[in-house]
Amino acid sequence: MGVIFGAAVVLAVAFIFAYFYPIYVGSNLTQDEWVARMWLGSRWI
């Protein structure tokens, strides 16, 4: 059971990293792509 949970966590982290990778490397994104990746919206401060 623990192995399955651990694998699920690792896969979730890998998926989220891949989703935000264009921001990490400074790729050009459209406005819609940028807004989709800003999960907290205007609540950063």
Jmol script that loads the backbone (N, CA, C; Angstrom):
load data "model"
ATOM      1  N   MET A   1       0.822  -1.188   0.000  1.00  0.00           N
ATOM      2  CA  MET A   1       0.000   0.000   0.000  1.00  0.00           C
ATOM      3  C   MET A   1       0.870   1.257   0.000  1.00  0.00           C
ATOM      4  N   GLY A   2       1.925   1.247   0.796  1.00  0.00           N
ATOM      5  CA  GLY A   2       2.814   2.396   0.856  1.00  0.00           C
ATOM      6  C   GLY A   2       3.550   2.638  -0.448  1.00  0.00           C
ATOM      7  N   VAL A   3       3.882   1.560  -1.156  1.00  0.00           N
ATOM      8  CA  VAL A   3       4.588   1.692  -2.433  1.00  0.00           C
ATOM      9  C   VAL A   3       3.679   2.352  -3.463  1.00  0.00           C
ATOM     10  N   ILE A   4       2.418   1.989  -3.463  1.00  0.00           N
ATOM     11  CA  ILE A   4       1.467   2.572  -4.405  1.00  0.00           C
ATOM     12  C   ILE A   4       1.294   4.066  -4.115  1.00  0.00           C
ATOM     13  N   PHE A   5       1.148   4.418  -2.846  1.00  0.00           N
ATOM     14  CA  PHE A   5       1.017   5.824  -2.464  1.00  0.00           C
ATOM     15  C   PHE A   5       2.266   6.610  -2.841  1.00  0.00           C
ATOM     16  N   GLY A   6       3.425   6.044  -2.559  1.00  0.00           N
ATOM     17  CA  GLY A   6       4.685   6.712  -2.905  1.00  0.00           C
ATOM     18  C   GLY A   6       4.825   6.921  -4.404  1.00  0.00           C
ATOM     19  N   ALA A   7       4.456   5.921  -5.175  1.00  0.00           N
ATOM     20  CA  ALA A   7       4.528   6.043  -6.630  1.00  0.00           C
ATOM     21  C   ALA A   7       3.551   7.105  -7.133  1.00  0.00           C
ATOM     22  N   ALA A   8       2.365   7.168  -6.531  1.00  0.00           N
ATOM     23  CA  ALA A   8       1.381   8.173  -6.931  1.00  0.00           C
ATOM     24  C   ALA A   8       1.899   9.578  -6.639  1.00  0.00           C
ATOM     25  N   VAL A   9       2.550   9.757  -5.505  1.00  0.00           N
ATOM     26  CA  VAL A   9       3.106  11.069  -5.156  1.00  0.00           C
ATOM     27  C   VAL A   9       4.211  11.454  -6.129  1.00  0.00           C
ATOM     28  N   VAL A  10       5.084  10.519  -6.442  1.00  0.00           N
ATOM     29  CA  VAL A  10       6.180  10.797  -7.375  1.00  0.00           C
ATOM     30  C   VAL A  10       5.626  11.149  -8.754  1.00  0.00           C
ATOM     31  N   LEU A  11       4.615  10.435  -9.205  1.00  0.00           N
ATOM     32  CA  LEU A  11       4.011  10.740 -10.501  1.00  0.00           C
ATOM     33  C   LEU A  11       3.329  12.106 -10.495  1.00  0.00           C
ATOM     34  N   ALA A  12       2.664  12.451  -9.395  1.00  0.00           N
ATOM     35  CA  ALA A  12       2.016  13.752  -9.297  1.00  0.00           C
ATOM     36  C   ALA A  12       3.051  14.875  -9.344  1.00  0.00           C
ATOM     37  N   VAL A  13       4.149  14.712  -8.633  1.00  0.00           N
ATOM     38  CA  VAL A  13       5.211  15.722  -8.629  1.00  0.00           C
ATOM     39  C   VAL A  13       5.818  15.856 -10.026  1.00  0.00           C
ATOM     40  N   ALA A  14       6.036  14.735 -10.702  1.00  0.00           N
ATOM     41  CA  ALA A  14       6.595  14.773 -12.053  1.00  0.00           C
ATOM     42  C   ALA A  14       5.644  15.472 -13.020  1.00  0.00           C
ATOM     43  N   PHE A  15       4.348  15.209 -12.905  1.00  0.00           N
ATOM     44  CA  PHE A  15       3.363  15.843 -13.771  1.00  0.00           C
ATOM     45  C   PHE A  15       3.323  17.351 -13.540  1.00  0.00           C
ATOM     46  N   ILE A  16       3.323  17.760 -12.283  1.00  0.00           N
ATOM     47  CA  ILE A  16       3.273  19.186 -11.968  1.00  0.00           C
ATOM     48  C   ILE A  16       4.553  19.885 -12.426  1.00  0.00           C
ATOM     49  N   PHE A  17       5.691  19.235 -12.254  1.00  0.00           N
ATOM     50  CA  PHE A  17       6.948  19.807 -12.736  1.00  0.00           C
ATOM     51  C   PHE A  17       6.898  20.000 -14.250  1.00  0.00           C
ATOM     52  N   ALA A  18       6.407  18.990 -14.975  1.00  0.00           N
ATOM     53  CA  ALA A  18       6.324  19.092 -16.433  1.00  0.00           C
ATOM     54  C   ALA A  18       5.353  20.196 -16.849  1.00  0.00           C
ATOM     55  N   TYR A  19       4.278  20.370 -16.100  1.00  0.00           N
ATOM     56  CA  TYR A  19       3.286  21.404 -16.415  1.00  0.00           C
ATOM     57  C   TYR A  19       3.885  22.804 -16.257  1.00  0.00           C
ATOM     58  N   PHE A  20       4.703  23.010 -15.238  1.00  0.00           N
ATOM     59  CA  PHE A  20       5.296  24.322 -14.987  1.00  0.00           C
ATOM     60  C   PHE A  20       6.672  24.496 -15.627  1.00  0.00           C
ATOM     61  N   TYR A  21       7.192  23.493 -16.293  1.00  0.00           N
ATOM     62  CA  TYR A  21       8.521  23.551 -16.897  1.00  0.00           C
ATOM     63  C   TYR A  21       8.715  24.765 -17.819  1.00  0.00           C
ATOM     64  N   PRO A  22       7.736  25.130 -18.667  1.00  0.00           N
ATOM     65  CA  PRO A  22       7.951  26.311 -19.511  1.00  0.00           C
ATOM     66  C   PRO A  22       8.218  27.588 -18.711  1.00  0.00           C
ATOM     67  N   ILE A  23       7.651  27.705 -17.538  1.00  0.00           N
ATOM     68  CA  ILE A  23       7.913  28.875 -16.696  1.00  0.00           C
ATOM     69  C   ILE A  23       9.319  28.790 -16.108  1.00  0.00           C
ATOM     70  N   TYR A  24       9.728  27.595 -15.695  1.00  0.00           N
ATOM     71  CA  TYR A  24      11.057  27.419 -15.094  1.00  0.00           C
ATOM     72  C   TYR A  24      12.171  27.803 -16.061  1.00  0.00           C
ATOM     73  N   VAL A  25      11.987  27.494 -17.347  1.00  0.00           N
ATOM     74  CA  VAL A  25      13.047  27.750 -18.325  1.00  0.00           C
ATOM     75  C   VAL A  25      12.849  29.056 -19.085  1.00  0.00           C
ATOM     76  N   GLY A  26      11.762  29.776 -18.810  1.00  0.00           N
ATOM     77  CA  GLY A  26      11.539  31.074 -19.422  1.00  0.00           C
ATOM     78  C   GLY A  26      11.049  31.018 -20.855  1.00  0.00           C
ATOM     79  N   SER A  27      10.290  29.997 -21.199  1.00  0.00           N
ATOM     80  CA  SER A  27       9.735  29.910 -22.550  1.00  0.00           C
ATOM     81  C   SER A  27       8.650  30.959 -22.755  1.00  0.00           C
ATOM     82  N   ASN A  28       8.447  31.314 -24.004  1.00  0.00           N
ATOM     83  CA  ASN A  28       7.364  32.234 -24.331  1.00  0.00           C
ATOM     84  C   ASN A  28       6.038  31.493 -24.225  1.00  0.00           C
ATOM     85  N   LEU A  29       5.113  32.065 -23.491  1.00  0.00           N
ATOM     86  CA  LEU A  29       3.788  31.483 -23.323  1.00  0.00           C
ATOM     87  C   LEU A  29       2.739  32.485 -23.793  1.00  0.00           C
ATOM     88  N   THR A  30       1.637  31.950 -24.275  1.00  0.00           N
ATOM     89  CA  THR A  30       0.530  32.845 -24.592  1.00  0.00           C
ATOM     90  C   THR A  30      -0.100  33.302 -23.276  1.00  0.00           C
ATOM     91  N   GLN A  31      -0.931  34.318 -23.353  1.00  0.00           N
ATOM     92  CA  GLN A  31      -1.592  34.826 -22.148  1.00  0.00           C
ATOM     93  C   GLN A  31      -2.444  33.736 -21.503  1.00  0.00           C
ATOM     94  N   ASP A  32      -3.162  32.961 -22.314  1.00  0.00           N
ATOM     95  CA  ASP A  32      -4.010  31.895 -21.772  1.00  0.00           C
ATOM     96  C   ASP A  32      -3.182  30.816 -21.076  1.00  0.00           C
ATOM     97  N   GLU A  33      -2.034  30.456 -21.661  1.00  0.00           N
ATOM     98  CA  GLU A  33      -1.167  29.459 -21.026  1.00  0.00           C
ATOM     99  C   GLU A  33      -0.616  29.982 -19.712  1.00  0.00           C
ATOM    100  N   TRP A  34      -0.251  31.257 -19.683  1.00  0.00           N
ATOM    101  CA  TRP A  34       0.288  31.854 -18.459  1.00  0.00           C
ATOM    102  C   TRP A  34      -0.767  31.870 -17.355  1.00  0.00           C
ATOM    103  N   VAL A  35      -1.972  32.325 -17.690  1.00  0.00           N
ATOM    104  CA  VAL A  35      -3.047  32.416 -16.708  1.00  0.00           C
ATOM    105  C   VAL A  35      -3.411  31.023 -16.183  1.00  0.00           C
ATOM    106  N   ALA A  36      -3.375  30.014 -17.034  1.00  0.00           N
ATOM    107  CA  ALA A  36      -3.690  28.650 -16.605  1.00  0.00           C
ATOM    108  C   ALA A  36      -2.696  28.141 -15.562  1.00  0.00           C
ATOM    109  N   ARG A  37      -1.470  28.615 -15.619  1.00  0.00           N
ATOM    110  CA  ARG A  37      -0.439  28.150 -14.682  1.00  0.00           C
ATOM    111  C   ARG A  37      -0.376  28.986 -13.407  1.00  0.00           C
ATOM    112  N   MET A  38      -1.079  30.086 -13.350  1.00  0.00           N
ATOM    113  CA  MET A  38      -1.115  30.935 -12.151  1.00  0.00           C
ATOM    114  C   MET A  38      -2.267  30.477 -11.261  1.00  0.00           C
ATOM    115  N   TRP A  39      -2.053  29.421 -10.503  1.00  0.00           N
ATOM    116  CA  TRP A  39      -3.099  28.769  -9.726  1.00  0.00           C
ATOM    117  C   TRP A  39      -3.619  29.659  -8.608  1.00  0.00           C
ATOM    118  N   LEU A  40      -2.810  30.526  -8.062  1.00  0.00           N
ATOM    119  CA  LEU A  40      -3.263  31.364  -6.954  1.00  0.00           C
ATOM    120  C   LEU A  40      -3.881  32.670  -7.429  1.00  0.00           C
ATOM    121  N   GLY A  41      -3.836  32.940  -8.717  1.00  0.00           N
ATOM    122  CA  GLY A  41      -4.447  34.153  -9.251  1.00  0.00           C
ATOM    123  C   GLY A  41      -3.851  35.405  -8.635  1.00  0.00           C
ATOM    124  N   SER A  42      -4.691  36.265  -8.081  1.00  0.00           N
ATOM    125  CA  SER A  42      -4.208  37.521  -7.504  1.00  0.00           C
ATOM    126  C   SER A  42      -3.913  37.389  -6.019  1.00  0.00           C
ATOM    127  N   ARG A  43      -3.898  36.183  -5.500  1.00  0.00           N
ATOM    128  CA  ARG A  43      -3.682  35.978  -4.051  1.00  0.00           C
ATOM    129  C   ARG A  43      -2.213  35.738  -3.707  1.00  0.00           C
ATOM    130  N   TRP A  44      -1.270  36.241  -4.493  1.00  0.00           N
ATOM    131  CA  TRP A  44       0.144  36.036  -4.212  1.00  0.00           C
ATOM    132  C   TRP A  44       0.608  36.841  -3.009  1.00  0.00           C
ATOM    133  N   ILE A  45      -0.033  37.962  -2.760  1.00  0.00           N
ATOM    134  CA  ILE A  45       0.404  38.827  -1.657  1.00  0.00           C
ATOM    135  C   ILE A  45      -0.575  38.698  -0.511  1.00  0.00           C
TER     136      ILE A  45
END
end "model"
wireframe off; spacefill off
backbone 0.3
color backbone group
